[in-house]
Amino acid sequence: MTDSPSPAPGSIAWHDLTVENAAEVGDFYQQVVGWSSEPVDMDGYADFNMVEPGTGQPAAGVCHARGSNAEIPAQWLMYVVVADLDQSMARCREMGGKVVSGPRAVGKARFCVIRDPAGASMALYQTEA
């Protein structure tokens, strides 16, 4: 995720894709949409920030389906900001959804991946825990 100012609750903070072959899929998106790739050290391997042409700003991530990411579905996943991650996870469960992965810390932030009652997945992201 980027170090830009904290987005407001309800806004989309990030998109990423978690797949078995992140380097190959990252190359695919470099060729198809024109992103460049920056490695992100993950303690023994690299995930990738995909960088928007002309701006030098990360546009999305392509991640390996390893370790704590192994259960994340292979799809473009959006991260939606919530004010209180624990409250949102509880509400998700109450409303018939499921917490698929997490919660996990990313610096001072936390996130989890949920699945709604229809089977669609997204991430909930609390900027400051």
C-alpha positions as CSV (number, residue, x, y, z in Angstrom):
1,M,0.0,0.0,0.0
2,T,1.1,3.5,-0.5
3,D,2.2,6.1,2.1
4,S,-0.2,8.8,0.9
5,P,-2.6,10.6,3.3
6,S,-5.2,8.4,5.0
7,P,-8.3,8.0,2.9
8,A,-11.7,8.5,4.4
9,P,-13.8,5.5,5.6
10,G,-15.8,4.1,2.7
11,S,-13.2,5.0,0.1
12,I,-11.1,2.5,-1.9
13,A,-7.5,2.7,-0.6
14,W,-5.8,0.0,-2.8
15,H,-6.1,-2.8,-5.2
16,D,-4.0,-5.9,-5.5
17,L,-3.9,-9.4,-7.0
18,T,-2.7,-12.4,-5.1
19,V,-1.6,-15.3,-7.4
20,E,0.8,-18.3,-7.4
21,N,3.0,-16.8,-10.1
22,A,3.2,-13.1,-9.2
23,A,6.3,-12.3,-11.3
24,E,4.8,-13.8,-14.5
25,V,1.5,-12.1,-13.9
26,G,3.2,-8.8,-13.1
27,D,5.0,-9.1,-16.4
28,F,1.7,-9.7,-18.1
29,Y,0.3,-6.4,-16.7
30,Q,3.4,-4.5,-17.6
31,Q,2.9,-5.5,-21.3
32,V,-0.9,-5.2,-21.3
33,V,-1.5,-1.9,-19.4
34,G,2.0,-0.3,-19.4
35,W,2.8,-0.5,-15.7
36,S,6.3,-0.9,-14.6
37,S,7.2,-3.1,-11.6
38,E,8.9,-2.4,-8.3
39,P,9.8,-5.3,-6.0
40,V,8.6,-5.2,-2.4
41,D,10.7,-7.3,0.0
42,M,8.7,-9.9,1.7
43,D,11.4,-11.6,3.8
44,G,12.8,-14.1,1.3
45,Y,10.8,-13.3,-1.8
46,A,9.4,-10.2,-3.6
47,D,5.9,-9.1,-4.3
48,F,5.4,-6.2,-6.6
49,N,4.1,-2.6,-6.7
50,M,2.8,-1.9,-10.2
51,V,3.7,1.7,-11.0
52,E,1.6,4.0,-13.2
53,P,3.4,5.3,-16.3
54,G,4.6,8.8,-16.1
55,T,3.8,9.4,-12.4
56,G,6.1,7.0,-10.6
57,Q,3.2,6.3,-8.2
58,P,2.1,2.7,-7.2
59,A,-1.2,1.9,-8.9
60,A,-1.7,-1.6,-7.5
61,G,0.0,-4.7,-6.2
62,V,0.7,-8.1,-7.5
63,C,1.4,-10.6,-4.7
64,H,2.4,-14.2,-4.3
65,A,-0.1,-16.6,-2.8
66,R,2.2,-17.7,0.0
67,G,2.2,-17.7,3.8
68,S,-0.5,-15.5,5.2
69,N,-1.6,-14.7,1.6
70,A,-2.3,-18.3,0.7
71,E,-6.0,-18.1,1.4
72,I,-6.7,-14.9,-0.5
73,P,-8.7,-15.6,-3.7
74,A,-7.0,-15.0,-7.1
75,Q,-8.9,-11.9,-8.1
76,W,-8.3,-8.2,-8.2
77,L,-9.1,-7.3,-4.6
78,M,-10.1,-3.8,-3.5
79,Y,-9.3,-2.5,0.0
80,V,-12.1,-0.4,1.4
81,V,-11.3,1.9,4.4
82,V,-13.4,1.3,7.5
83,A,-13.3,3.3,10.8
84,D,-13.2,0.2,13.1
85,L,-12.0,-3.1,11.6
86,D,-13.1,-5.2,14.5
87,Q,-16.6,-3.7,14.4
88,S,-16.8,-4.2,10.6
89,M,-15.7,-7.8,10.9
90,A,-18.3,-8.5,13.5
91,R,-21.0,-6.8,11.4
92,C,-19.8,-8.9,8.4
93,R,-20.4,-12.1,10.3
94,E,-23.8,-10.9,11.6
95,M,-24.9,-10.1,8.1
96,G,-24.1,-13.6,6.8
97,G,-20.6,-12.9,5.5
98,K,-17.3,-14.6,6.4
99,V,-13.9,-13.3,7.3
100,V,-11.6,-15.3,5.0
101,S,-8.2,-14.0,6.0
102,G,-6.9,-11.9,8.9
103,P,-7.0,-9.5,10.5
104,R,-3.3,-8.7,9.9
105,A,-1.1,-5.7,10.6
106,V,0.6,-3.7,7.9
107,G,2.6,-1.1,9.7
108,K,0.2,0.9,11.9
109,A,-2.8,-0.3,9.7
110,R,-4.8,-3.5,9.8
111,F,-6.8,-5.4,7.2
112,C,-8.8,-8.5,6.6
113,V,-10.4,-10.2,3.6
114,I,-14.1,-10.9,3.8
115,R,-16.6,-12.8,1.6
116,D,-20.1,-11.4,1.3
117,P,-23.2,-13.7,1.3
118,A,-23.1,-13.8,-2.5
119,G,-19.5,-15.1,-2.5
120,A,-17.7,-11.9,-3.6
121,S,-14.5,-10.9,-1.7
122,M,-13.0,-7.6,-0.7
123,A,-10.6,-6.4,1.9
124,L,-11.5,-4.1,4.8
125,Y,-8.7,-1.7,5.7
126,Q,-8.3,0.3,8.9
127,T,-5.6,2.9,8.4
128,E,-4.6,3.4,12.1
129,A,-5.1,0.6,14.6
